[in-house]
């Protein structure tokens, strides 16, 4: 690859559109990440924006989708390639392949249906509506506070596991990050993720892969990545494209 230096959200967006797929972090394929092309002094700088701050503007540019889509880690995919990624991932990463919780349905389905009904939700809103939030409430005797589930108590996958599966399956993406404001109306702290389905973000046509089968979409993406990353092995490229390895890991965590 030619020498690339990323210094702004616009730089990230241009590279994501050029490559089609752009992981945020190092992943075993040399040079295939935002991390490797960003100067060290722009990570967590007090006086300049860096990769953490660039994510929102790129998402809001409406040309790239963002989520945990690369072996369970975050990154961008351009809208040009998103239909093929959706076509492939949804075929091998269905929503309803998890063990039902005590409510009788999988938490993945509960979260997805809740998100569809509301179009978009902040992570804290989604947690509360789907029963992942613990509220602190007083005991009847006025003693110490206790935590309890507000809905769907009992066994089931945790929120991060559920959201990891839904993002890897391209059922859900991050629509933006929203920040608390200080008294000067300046954002601070870690942004809260706002989630939405790709259909809500980009329209129902985003799932149209031109009549290609899921396997054909995978082959098309693999050919593209081979040309982009000639030094990567097929095993490395498959890890970027496929979701079975990540789903096996989340399934093990869900049983634990």
N, C-alpha and C positions, 0 to 999 in steps of 0.2 A: 504493500500500500504506500501511496505517497504520504509525505509528512503532513499531518493534519493537526491543527491546534484549535480547540474550541474555547471561545471567550465570551460567548453570549448565547441567549436563547435562539436568536436567529441563526447562529452557526449550527446549533444542534438540529434545528428544524431542517436546514438545508441538507445536512448529512443524512438525516433520517429519510428524507425524500429521495436522495440520491441512492442510498443503499436499500431502502425499503424496510429493513429491519435494523434496529439499533439498541442493543442492550445497554443498560446503565452501568453495570459493573463488569469487571474482568470475569471471564468465563472459560478459560482454557484455550480459546482461539485468539492468537496474538493480534492485538490491534482492533479487535471487534467489540469496542465498548466506548462509552462516553468517558469513563474513568481514565482510560489510558491516553486520551487525547486532550485532557483538561489539565492546565498547569496546577501544581500543588497549591499555589497561593490563592487559588479561587475556591478551594474547598473550605467551607466554614469561615470565610473571611468576614471581618466586621465591617469593612468599608466597601465591599463589592459583592454583587450577586454571583452565585456559582451554580453548579448543577442542581442543588436542591431548590433554588429559587427559579431556575429556568424551566422546570417541569410544567408549571402552570401556564406560562405564556405559550409554550409549544402546544399544549393541549388545546388552549383557547384559539389557536390558529386554525383549527378545524381541518388540518391536513394529515394529522397523525393521531393514532390512538395510543393510550398509555396504560400499562398494567403489569401485573406479574405474569408474564407470558413466555419467559425464556428459562426453562428448567426451574420454574418457581420463583424466578427473580425478575425485577422490573426492567422495562424498556419500552421502546416505541416501535410501532409498525405503521407504515404509511397507508393511507386509505386505498391506494392502488393495489396493495397486497392483502389488505384486510379481508376481502371476500374469500380469497383462497385459504387464508389462515382459519377463518371461521368454518369454512366448508370442511376442512380436514379435522380441526380440533373437536368440533362438536360431534363428529362421527365416532371419535374414540374417547371422548370425555363427557359422557352424558350426565345430566343432573341427577337422575333418579337411580344411581347405582350404589347409594350409601345405605347403611342399616338405619331403619326408622328409629326416631327417638321415642320418648314416652308418650308423645302426642299422637303417634301412629304414622307420621310422615317424616321424610328426611329433612334435616335442617337446611340442606342445600335448596330443596324445593320451596321450603317456607321463605327463605331469604330471597330467592329469585322471584317468586310470585309477589312478595311484598314490594320489591323494587319495581317490578312491572306496574303494579297498581299505583305507585306514587311517582313514577317516571325517574326521579332521582332522589337520593337521600344521603345525608352525611353519615359517616360511620357510626357516630353515637346515636343517631336517630334509628338507623337500621338495627343496631344492637338492641335498643329498647323495644322496638316494635316486634322483634323476633325472639325476645326472651333471653338475650345474652347478658343484659344489664342486671347488676345487683344493686338494689336500693337499700339504703340504710334506714331502718325503721325501728322505733322504740318498742321494747317489750311491753306487755300490758301492765306489768308491775313497775314500770318506769325505770327499770334497771338499764344496763348497758345496751347500746345499739347492736343490732344483728343484721347480717346480710341475708338476703333471700332472693331467689329468682322471681322475676315478675311474671314470667310465662314459660310454658313448656319446661318444667323442672325435670331433672333426672339426667340420664346418660345421653350422650350425643356428641358430635364433633364440636370443637370450639370455633369461635368466630373466625380467627385467622385461618384455620384449616378450611373452613367452608369458603371463605373469600378467595383463598389460594386456588381451590378447585374450580370455582366459578370463573376466575380470571384465566387460569390455564386453559379452560374449556372455551374461552372467548364468549361466555354468556354475559359477562360483566366486565366493564372497564372503569377506570377512574376518570370522572368527568371534570374534576378540578380539585384544587386544594384551597381551603378557606381558613383564614387566620383570625385570631383574636386581635383586637385593636387597643392600643394604649390611650392615655388621655389626650395625646396629640394626634390621635387617629392614624397612628402608624402600626402596621402589622408586626406581630412578634410571636415567638414560640414556634412549635411544630404545627404545620398546617394539618387540618382535618381533611381526610379524603372524602370527596363526594362521589358516590357510585351511581352508575346508570348502565343500562343495556346499550349495546352498539346500535340497536334499532332506534332507541329513543334519542341517541346522540346524532346519528347520521342518516336516519331514515331506513325503512324496511328494505330498500334496494341494496343496502350494504351486505346483505347475505347472498346476493346473486353472484355466483361464481361463473357465470356464462355457460351453464349447463355441464360444467365439468364434474366428474365424480370426485368424492373425497380423495381417492388414490391419485387421480390425475392432478388435483390441486397440490398434493404433496410433491409429486414429481416435478411440477412446474416450479415450486418454491426451491426444491433441492437443486435443480439445474441453475437457477438464479444464484443461489448461495455458493455453489461450486465455482461459478465464474467470478463472483465477488471475492471469494476467499479461497484461492487455489491451494494455499498451504494447509488448509484444514482437512482432516480426515472425514470420511463419510460418517463415522461414529460420532464425531464432534458435531457435525451438521445435523445429524438425526436427533441428537440431544436438544438442539435448539428448536427443532421443528415438532418433536413429538411430546406427548404428555404422559405416557404410561409410567415412566420412571418416577416423575413427580407424584402422580396419583398413587403409586404404590407406597411412597413415603408418607403421604397424607393419610392414606388408609391405615397404615400402621400406627400413626399418631392418634387417629380417631379411636382405635381399639384400646389404646393404652390408658 
